[in-house]
Amino acid sequence: EEDTVARLGDSEIGILLSHSTEKGAHALTKRLIQGIEELTFHSGDQIERLSVKVGIAGFPVPNESQVTADTLIRYAKHALHTARCSEKTTVQLFSDMKPFVG
């Protein structure tokens, strides 16, 4: 009852798990992906499947004292972008990413 699901963009959905750790979010994500990837859609003679890429940012963020909701969304989107650019990575945790120098 305390979790929130919202559409963030054309093909982006955000899930706020207010009482979960990054590990918990990752475990849930793996179950969701498995369920989604098992779905099949028929289009004429073709069978289509969905693919899923996920970016996860958790709180607290190491080495940062002032983190806002906007910051977490930005970090999750950055992790999502990294996952989208990878052929192998389906789920990217922001905490596993190497810091970038700006």
N, CA, C and O atoms as CSV, one atom per row, in Angstrom:
chain,resi,resn,atom,element,x,y,z
A,1,GLU,N,N,0.809,-1.204,0.000
A,1,GLU,CA,C,0.000,0.000,0.000
A,1,GLU,C,C,0.848,1.264,0.000
A,1,GLU,O,O,0.367,2.334,-0.370
A,2,GLU,N,N,2.110,1.148,0.413
A,2,GLU,CA,C,2.956,2.332,0.500
A,2,GLU,C,C,3.830,2.538,-0.723
A,2,GLU,O,O,4.489,3.571,-0.838
A,3,ASP,N,N,3.851,1.587,-1.633
A,3,ASP,CA,C,4.646,1.720,-2.850
A,3,ASP,C,C,3.840,2.482,-3.892
A,3,ASP,O,O,2.610,2.459,-3.886
A,4,THR,N,N,4.559,3.162,-4.794
A,4,THR,CA,C,3.910,3.988,-5.802
A,4,THR,C,C,4.472,3.646,-7.175
A,4,THR,O,O,5.683,3.507,-7.341
A,5,VAL,N,N,3.592,3.511,-8.153
A,5,VAL,CA,C,3.987,3.280,-9.539
A,5,VAL,C,C,3.496,4.469,-10.344
A,5,VAL,O,O,2.347,4.888,-10.209
A,6,ALA,N,N,4.386,5.022,-11.198
A,6,ALA,CA,C,4.008,6.182,-12.006
A,6,ALA,C,C,4.713,6.126,-13.356
A,6,ALA,O,O,5.830,5.622,-13.475
A,7,ARG,N,N,4.045,6.647,-14.348
A,7,ARG,CA,C,4.651,6.775,-15.680
A,7,ARG,C,C,5.486,8.048,-15.676
A,7,ARG,O,O,4.994,9.126,-15.343
A,8,LEU,N,N,6.770,7.908,-16.054
A,8,LEU,CA,C,7.684,9.051,-16.047
A,8,LEU,C,C,7.955,9.598,-17.439
A,8,LEU,O,O,8.389,10.741,-17.581
A,9,GLY,N,N,7.712,8.814,-18.446
A,9,GLY,CA,C,7.983,9.240,-19.811
A,9,GLY,C,C,7.266,8.319,-20.778
A,9,GLY,O,O,6.439,7.502,-20.375
A,10,ASP,N,N,7.589,8.456,-22.059
A,10,ASP,CA,C,6.925,7.648,-23.080
A,10,ASP,C,C,6.993,6.153,-22.769
A,10,ASP,O,O,5.982,5.453,-22.826
A,11,SER,N,N,8.174,5.679,-22.445
A,11,SER,CA,C,8.333,4.249,-22.176
A,11,SER,C,C,9.019,4.017,-20.835
A,11,SER,O,O,9.671,2.992,-20.633
A,12,GLU,N,N,8.871,4.961,-19.930
A,12,GLU,CA,C,9.512,4.847,-18.621
A,12,GLU,C,C,8.472,4.798,-17.518
A,12,GLU,O,O,7.559,5.621,-17.453
A,13,ILE,N,N,8.637,3.810,-16.654
A,13,ILE,CA,C,7.768,3.668,-15.497
A,13,ILE,C,C,8.649,3.697,-14.260
A,13,ILE,O,O,9.669,3.010,-14.205
A,14,GLY,N,N,8.264,4.481,-13.279
A,14,GLY,CA,C,8.996,4.556,-12.023
A,14,GLY,C,C,8.230,3.832,-10.932
A,14,GLY,O,O,7.003,3.907,-10.862
A,15,ILE,N,N,8.964,3.132,-10.082
A,15,ILE,CA,C,8.359,2.466,-8.938
A,15,ILE,C,C,9.092,2.938,-7.697
A,15,ILE,O,O,10.301,2.745,-7.568
A,16,LEU,N,N,8.363,3.552,-6.791
A,16,LEU,CA,C,8.932,4.008,-5.526
A,16,LEU,C,C,8.632,2.951,-4.481
A,16,LEU,O,O,7.476,2.718,-4.130
A,17,LEU,N,N,9.681,2.315,-3.989
A,17,LEU,CA,C,9.554,1.295,-2.950
A,17,LEU,C,C,10.054,1.928,-1.657
A,17,LEU,O,O,11.242,1.858,-1.343
A,18,SER,N,N,9.162,2.532,-0.927
A,18,SER,CA,C,9.557,3.379,0.205
A,18,SER,C,C,10.186,2.629,1.370
A,18,SER,O,O,10.865,3.245,2.191
A,19,HIS,N,N,9.983,1.333,1.466
A,19,HIS,CA,C,10.569,0.576,2.575
A,19,HIS,C,C,11.453,-0.558,2.078
A,19,HIS,O,O,11.506,-1.626,2.687
A,20,SER,N,N,12.135,-0.326,0.986
A,20,SER,CA,C,12.972,-1.366,0.401
A,20,SER,C,C,14.402,-0.867,0.248
A,20,SER,O,O,14.642,0.329,0.087
A,21,THR,N,N,15.332,-1.787,0.300
A,21,THR,CA,C,16.728,-1.479,0.021
A,21,THR,C,C,16.963,-1.642,-1.479
A,21,THR,O,O,16.083,-2.098,-2.209
A,22,GLU,N,N,18.155,-1.267,-1.927
A,22,GLU,CA,C,18.501,-1.500,-3.334
A,22,GLU,C,C,18.461,-2.987,-3.651
A,22,GLU,O,O,18.012,-3.386,-4.726
A,23,LYS,N,N,18.934,-3.809,-2.712
A,23,LYS,CA,C,18.893,-5.261,-2.926
A,23,LYS,C,C,17.452,-5.749,-3.061
A,23,LYS,O,O,17.154,-6.581,-3.918
A,24,GLY,N,N,16.570,-5.239,-2.226
A,24,GLY,CA,C,15.164,-5.617,-2.305
A,24,GLY,C,C,14.547,-5.178,-3.620
A,24,GLY,O,O,13.787,-5.926,-4.235
A,25,ALA,N,N,14.872,-3.960,-4.054
A,25,ALA,CA,C,14.368,-3.458,-5.337
A,25,ALA,C,C,14.899,-4.305,-6.485
A,25,ALA,O,O,14.178,-4.584,-7.443
A,26,HIS,N,N,16.149,-4.708,-6.389
A,26,HIS,CA,C,16.757,-5.536,-7.436
A,26,HIS,C,C,16.066,-6.893,-7.497
A,26,HIS,O,O,15.794,-7.394,-8.589
A,27,ALA,N,N,15.776,-7.497,-6.347
A,27,ALA,CA,C,15.089,-8.793,-6.316
A,27,ALA,C,C,13.687,-8.677,-6.925
A,27,ALA,O,O,13.278,-9.533,-7.709
A,28,LEU,N,N,12.961,-7.628,-6.570
A,28,LEU,CA,C,11.628,-7.411,-7.142
A,28,LEU,C,C,11.724,-7.210,-8.651
A,28,LEU,O,O,10.924,-7.756,-9.411
A,29,THR,N,N,12.692,-6.434,-9.071
A,29,THR,CA,C,12.887,-6.148,-10.491
A,29,THR,C,C,13.134,-7.431,-11.276
A,29,THR,O,O,12.579,-7.611,-12.360
A,30,LYS,N,N,13.954,-8.312,-10.742
A,30,LYS,CA,C,14.228,-9.572,-11.439
A,30,LYS,C,C,12.959,-10.395,-11.620
A,30,LYS,O,O,12.768,-11.012,-12.667
A,31,ARG,N,N,12.088,-10.411,-10.609
A,31,ARG,CA,C,10.821,-11.145,-10.726
A,31,ARG,C,C,9.903,-10.483,-11.750
A,31,ARG,O,O,9.259,-11.174,-12.539
A,32,LEU,N,N,9.836,-9.145,-11.744
A,32,LEU,CA,C,9.004,-8.432,-12.717
A,32,LEU,C,C,9.484,-8.681,-14.145
A,32,LEU,O,O,8.682,-8.940,-15.043
A,33,ILE,N,N,10.796,-8.601,-14.345
A,33,ILE,CA,C,11.361,-8.811,-15.678
A,33,ILE,C,C,11.044,-10.214,-16.172
A,33,ILE,O,O,10.662,-10.396,-17.329
A,34,GLN,N,N,11.199,-11.204,-15.305
A,34,GLN,CA,C,10.911,-12.580,-15.700
A,34,GLN,C,C,9.457,-12.712,-16.155
A,34,GLN,O,O,9.182,-13.342,-17.176
A,35,GLY,N,N,8.536,-12.128,-15.410
A,35,GLY,CA,C,7.130,-12.183,-15.784
A,35,GLY,C,C,6.839,-11.463,-17.082
A,35,GLY,O,O,6.072,-11.957,-17.909
A,36,ILE,N,N,7.441,-10.306,-17.269
A,36,ILE,CA,C,7.222,-9.526,-18.492
A,36,ILE,C,C,7.797,-10.244,-19.707
A,36,ILE,O,O,7.161,-10.289,-20.760
A,37,GLU,N,N,8.989,-10.803,-19.567
A,37,GLU,CA,C,9.634,-11.447,-20.706
A,37,GLU,C,C,8.981,-12.777,-21.076
A,37,GLU,O,O,9.208,-13.292,-22.171
A,38,GLU,N,N,8.174,-13.336,-20.177
A,38,GLU,CA,C,7.441,-14.562,-20.497
A,38,GLU,C,C,6.182,-14.273,-21.311
A,38,GLU,O,O,5.617,-15.185,-21.915
A,39,LEU,N,N,5.739,-13.027,-21.336
A,39,LEU,CA,C,4.547,-12.654,-22.091
A,39,LEU,C,C,4.834,-12.723,-23.592
A,39,LEU,O,O,5.928,-12.385,-24.043
A,40,THR,N,N,3.844,-13.160,-24.349
A,40,THR,CA,C,3.969,-13.138,-25.801
A,40,THR,C,C,2.771,-12.403,-26.382
A,40,THR,O,O,1.658,-12.474,-25.860
A,41,PHE,N,N,3.026,-11.698,-27.468
A,41,PHE,CA,C,1.991,-10.945,-28.160
A,41,PHE,C,C,1.981,-11.416,-29.602
A,41,PHE,O,O,3.031,-11.529,-30.236
A,42,HIS,N,N,0.807,-11.687,-30.110
A,42,HIS,CA,C,0.683,-12.181,-31.474
A,42,HIS,C,C,0.286,-11.040,-32.397
A,42,HIS,O,O,-0.669,-10.307,-32.140
A,43,SER,N,N,1.044,-10.912,-33.477
A,43,SER,CA,C,0.774,-9.911,-34.498
A,43,SER,C,C,0.767,-10.630,-35.841
A,43,SER,O,O,1.802,-10.789,-36.488
A,44,GLY,N,N,-0.414,-11.055,-36.236
A,44,GLY,CA,C,-0.492,-11.860,-37.455
A,44,GLY,C,C,0.185,-13.191,-37.214
A,44,GLY,O,O,-0.163,-13.917,-36.284
A,45,ASP,N,N,1.149,-13.505,-38.052
A,45,ASP,CA,C,1.901,-14.756,-37.903
A,45,ASP,C,C,3.109,-14.603,-36.984
A,45,ASP,O,O,3.775,-15.589,-36.668
A,46,GLN,N,N,3.396,-13.386,-36.557
A,46,GLN,CA,C,4.587,-13.145,-35.744
A,46,GLN,C,C,4.253,-13.153,-34.259
A,46,GLN,O,O,3.166,-12.760,-33.836
A,47,ILE,N,N,5.224,-13.614,-33.487
A,47,ILE,CA,C,5.122,-13.548,-32.033
A,47,ILE,C,C,6.125,-12.515,-31.549
A,47,ILE,O,O,7.317,-12.603,-31.844
A,48,GLU,N,N,5.638,-11.550,-30.815
A,48,GLU,CA,C,6.480,-10.471,-30.304
A,48,GLU,C,C,6.670,-10.644,-28.802
A,48,GLU,O,O,5.785,-11.146,-28.109
A,49,ARG,N,N,7.828,-10.225,-28.306
A,49,ARG,CA,C,8.127,-10.244,-26.876
A,49,ARG,C,C,8.634,-8.865,-26.477
A,49,ARG,O,O,9.173,-8.123,-27.297
A,50,LEU,N,N,8.457,-8.545,-25.231
A,50,LEU,CA,C,8.949,-7.285,-24.699
A,50,LEU,C,C,10.331,-7.486,-24.104
A,50,LEU,O,O,10.650,-8.558,-23.588
A,51,SER,N,N,11.138,-6.455,-24.180
A,51,SER,CA,C,12.412,-6.467,-23.467
A,51,SER,C,C,12.365,-5.350,-22.435
A,51,SER,O,O,11.661,-4.356,-22.610
A,52,VAL,N,N,13.112,-5.524,-21.375
A,52,VAL,CA,C,13.063,-4.590,-20.261
A,52,VAL,C,C,14.474,-4.180,-19.867
A,52,VAL,O,O,15.369,-5.019,-19.761
A,53,LYS,N,N,14.661,-2.903,-19.654
A,53,LYS,CA,C,15.906,-2.356,-19.101
A,53,LYS,C,C,15.524,-1.548,-17.867
A,53,LYS,O,O,14.517,-0.840,-17.871
A,54,VAL,N,N,16.328,-1.654,-16.811
A,54,VAL,CA,C,15.979,-1.039,-15.532
A,54,VAL,C,C,17.175,-0.285,-14.952
A,54,VAL,O,O,18.315,-0.745,-15.018
A,55,GLY,N,N,16.885,0.874,-14.386
A,55,GLY,CA,C,17.861,1.630,-13.612
A,55,GLY,C,C,17.334,1.793,-12.197
A,55,GLY,O,O,16.180,2.175,-12.003
A,56,ILE,N,N,18.169,1.506,-11.209
A,56,ILE,CA,C,17.752,1.578,-9.808
A,56,ILE,C,C,18.680,2.517,-9.048
A,56,ILE,O,O,19.903,2.411,-9.134
A,57,ALA,N,N,18.075,3.438,-8.303
A,57,ALA,CA,C,18.820,4.289,-7.379
A,57,ALA,C,C,18.185,4.128,-6.005
A,57,ALA,O,O,16.961,4.142,-5.875
A,58,GLY,N,N,19.007,3.978,-4.998
A,58,GLY,CA,C,18.492,3.771,-3.648
A,58,GLY,C,C,18.957,4.853,-2.689
A,58,GLY,O,O,19.886,5.609,-2.973
A,59,PHE,N,N,18.303,4.905,-1.575
A,59,PHE,CA,C,18.627,5.864,-0.528
A,59,PHE,C,C,19.059,5.094,0.698
A,59,PHE,O,O,18.421,4.088,1.008
A,60,PRO,N,N,20.083,5.483,1.412
A,60,PRO,CA,C,20.898,6.679,1.212
A,60,PRO,C,C,21.899,6.504,0.075
A,60,PRO,O,O,22.245,5.386,-0.305
A,61,VAL,N,N,22.348,7.621,-0.449
A,61,VAL,CA,C,23.348,7.628,-1.510
A,61,VAL,C,C,24.706,7.865,-0.850
A,61,VAL,O,O,24.892,8.865,-0.157
A,62,PRO,N,N,25.666,6.940,-1.063
A,62,PRO,CA,C,26.980,7.101,-0.444
A,62,PRO,C,C,27.628,8.434,-0.814
A,62,PRO,O,O,27.536,8.885,-1.956
A,63,ASN,N,N,28.271,9.045,0.142
A,63,ASN,CA,C,29.031,10.297,-0.033
A,63,ASN,C,C,28.168,11.508,-0.360
A,63,ASN,O,O,28.684,12.517,-0.839
A,64,GLU,N,N,26.873,11.428,-0.111
A,64,GLU,CA,C,26.000,12.581,-0.346
A,64,GLU,C,C,25.096,12.764,0.860
A,64,GLU,O,O,24.463,11.819,1.332
A,65,SER,N,N,25.047,13.989,1.348
A,65,SER,CA,C,24.223,14.245,2.531
A,65,SER,C,C,22.862,14.844,2.179
A,65,SER,O,O,21.886,14.602,2.890
A,66,GLN,N,N,22.778,15.607,1.114
A,66,GLN,CA,C,21.527,16.253,0.715
A,66,GLN,C,C,20.997,15.624,-0.562
A,66,GLN,O,O,21.375,16.025,-1.663
A,67,VAL,N,N,20.123,14.640,-0.413
A,67,VAL,CA,C,19.555,13.964,-1.573
A,67,VAL,C,C,18.060,14.229,-1.594
A,67,VAL,O,O,17.357,13.981,-0.614
A,68,THR,N,N,17.583,14.735,-2.720
A,68,THR,CA,C,16.156,15.012,-2.873
A,68,THR,C,C,15.519,13.927,-3.741
A,68,THR,O,O,16.220,13.093,-4.314
A,69,ALA,N,N,14.208,13.940,-3.832
A,69,ALA,CA,C,13.501,13.002,-4.709
A,69,ALA,C,C,13.943,13.215,-6.158
A,69,ALA,O,O,14.109,12.251,-6.905
A,70,ASP,N,N,14.132,14.474,-6.556
A,70,ASP,CA,C,14.589,14.761,-7.921
A,70,ASP,C,C,15.972,14.165,-8.174
A,70,ASP,O,O,16.253,13.681,-9.271
A,71,THR,N,N,16.827,14.199,-7.165
A,71,THR,CA,C,18.165,13.627,-7.296
A,71,THR,C,C,18.070,12.126,-7.516
A,71,THR,O,O,18.748,11.583,-8.388
A,72,LEU,N,N,17.238,11.453,-6.735
A,72,LEU,CA,C,17.088,10.003,-6.893
A,72,LEU,C,C,16.530,9.643,-8.270
A,72,LEU,O,O,16.967,8.667,-8.880
A,73,ILE,N,N,15.581,10.414,-8.753
A,73,ILE,CA,C,15.034,10.163,-10.086
A,73,ILE,C,C,16.117,10.359,-11.141
A,73,ILE,O,O,16.233,9.561,-12.071
A,74,ARG,N,N,16.907,11.417,-10.999
A,74,ARG,CA,C,17.997,11.667,-11.952
A,74,ARG,C,C,19.012,10.512,-11.927
A,74,ARG,O,O,19.480,10.081,-12.981
A,75,TYR,N,N,19.348,10.017,-10.742
A,75,TYR,CA,C,20.290,8.905,-10.628
A,75,TYR,C,C,19.710,7.629,-11.236
A,75,TYR,O,O,20.420,6.884,-11.912
A,76,ALA,N,N,18.427,7.377,-10.997
A,76,ALA,CA,C,17.784,6.194,-11.569
A,76,ALA,C,C,17.764,6.291,-13.093
A,76,ALA,O,O,18.002,5.301,-13.784
A,77,LYS,N,N,17.481,7.478,-13.611
A,77,LYS,CA,C,17.480,7.671,-15.074
A,77,LYS,C,C,18.881,7.491,-15.657
A,77,LYS,O,O,19.040,6.957,-16.755
A,78,HIS,N,N,19.892,7.939,-14.917
A,78,HIS,CA,C,21.271,7.760,-15.374
A,78,HIS,C,C,21.603,6.258,-15.422
A,78,HIS,O,O,22.220,5.788,-16.378
A,79,ALA,N,N,21.194,5.519,-14.398
A,79,ALA,CA,C,21.411,4.068,-14.386
A,79,ALA,C,C,20.634,3.403,-15.519
A,79,ALA,O,O,21.142,2.484,-16.162
A,80,LEU,N,N,19.404,3.861,-15.770
A,80,LEU,CA,C,18.601,3.322,-16.868
A,80,LEU,C,C,19.285,3.562,-18.207
A,80,LEU,O,O,19.342,2.660,-19.042
A,81,HIS,N,N,19.800,4.757,-18.418
A,81,HIS,CA,C,20.495,5.074,-19.667
A,81,HIS,C,C,21.694,4.139,-19.857
A,81,HIS,O,O,21.942,3.653,-20.961
A,82,THR,N,N,22.429,3.894,-18.779
A,82,THR,CA,C,23.578,2.989,-18.848
A,82,THR,C,C,23.133,1.582,-19.213
A,82,THR,O,O,23.781,0.919,-20.023
A,83,ALA,N,N,22.032,1.117,-18.625
A,83,ALA,CA,C,21.515,-0.219,-18.955
A,83,ALA,C,C,21.069,-0.277,-20.408
A,83,ALA,O,O,21.317,-1.268,-21.094
A,84,ARG,N,N,20.414,0.777,-20.881
A,84,ARG,CA,C,19.940,0.809,-22.279
A,84,ARG,C,C,21.094,0.752,-23.275
A,84,ARG,O,O,20.951,0.190,-24.361
A,85,CYS,N,N,22.232,1.330,-22.910
A,85,CYS,CA,C,23.383,1.368,-23.810
A,85,CYS,C,C,24.180,0.066,-23.791
A,85,CYS,O,O,25.079,-0.124,-24.611
A,86,SER,N,N,23.858,-0.820,-22.868
A,86,SER,CA,C,24.582,-2.076,-22.743
A,86,SER,C,C,23.816,-3.197,-23.432
A,86,SER,O,O,22.590,-3.272,-23.350
A,87,GLU,N,N,24.549,-4.055,-24.104
A,87,GLU,CA,C,23.907,-5.215,-24.719
A,87,GLU,C,C,23.636,-6.294,-23.678
A,87,GLU,O,O,22.711,-7.090,-23.839
A,88,LYS,N,N,24.436,-6.329,-22.610
A,88,LYS,CA,C,24.338,-7.400,-21.630
A,88,LYS,C,C,23.546,-7.007,-20.383
A,88,LYS,O,O,22.821,-7.832,-19.827
A,89,THR,N,N,23.677,-5.765,-19.943
A,89,THR,CA,C,23.084,-5.354,-18.678
A,89,THR,C,C,21.598,-5.087,-18.836
A,89,THR,O,O,21.187,-4.285,-19.674
A,90,THR,N,N,20.804,-5.758,-18.034
A,90,THR,CA,C,19.365,-5.519,-18.021
A,90,THR,C,C,18.999,-4.608,-16.862
A,90,THR,O,O,18.147,-3.731,-16.999
A,91,VAL,N,N,19.650,-4.818,-15.710
A,91,VAL,CA,C,19.388,-4.021,-14.520
A,91,VAL,C,C,20.693,-3.358,-14.093
A,91,VAL,O,O,21.708,-4.027,-13.899
A,92,GLN,N,N,20.655,-2.038,-13.950
A,92,GLN,CA,C,21.836,-1.296,-13.521
A,92,GLN,C,C,21.531,-0.596,-12.202
A,92,GLN,O,O,20.602,0.207,-12.119
A,93,LEU,N,N,22.313,-0.900,-11.178
A,93,LEU,CA,C,22.202,-0.188,-9.902
A,93,LEU,C,C,23.099,1.043,-9.971
A,93,LEU,O,O,24.261,0.953,-10.368
A,94,PHE,N,N,22.552,2.193,-9.584
A,94,PHE,CA,C,23.355,3.406,-9.598
A,94,PHE,C,C,24.571,3.256,-8.684
A,94,PHE,O,O,25.650,3.754,-9.002
A,95,SER,N,N,24.403,2.577,-7.560
A,95,SER,CA,C,25.503,2.430,-6.603
A,95,SER,C,C,26.646,1.607,-7.155
A,95,SER,O,O,27.760,1.696,-6.637
A,96,ASP,N,N,26.413,0.795,-8.201
A,96,ASP,CA,C,27.471,-0.002,-8.820
A,96,ASP,C,C,28.204,0.742,-9.922
A,96,ASP,O,O,29.189,0.244,-10.467
A,97,MET,N,N,27.727,1.929,-10.248
A,97,MET,CA,C,28.357,2.681,-11.335
A,97,MET,C,C,29.570,3.434,-10.809
A,97,MET,O,O,29.589,3.896,-9.668
A,98,LYS,N,N,30.573,3.545,-11.658
A,98,LYS,CA,C,31.745,4.321,-11.290
A,98,LYS,C,C,31.407,5.800,-11.384
A,98,LYS,O,O,30.742,6.228,-12.327
A,99,PRO,N,N,31.861,6.582,-10.412
A,99,PRO,CA,C,31.541,8.016,-10.491
A,99,PRO,C,C,32.175,8.639,-11.725
A,99,PRO,O,O,33.261,8.245,-12.150
A,100,PHE,N,N,31.484,9.607,-12.287
A,100,PHE,CA,C,32.001,10.306,-13.445
A,100,PHE,C,C,32.516,11.664,-12.995
A,100,PHE,O,O,32.006,12.256,-12.044
A,101,VAL,N,N,33.521,12.137,-13.686
A,101,VAL,CA,C,34.093,13.440,-13.374
A,101,VAL,C,C,33.488,14.454,-14.307
A,101,VAL,O,O,33.537,14.288,-15.526
A,102,GLY,N,N,32.907,15.522,-13.741
A,102,GLY,CA,C,32.206,16.494,-14.575
A,102,GLY,C,C,32.980,17.611,-14.988
A,102,GLY,O,O,32.476,18.484,-15.694
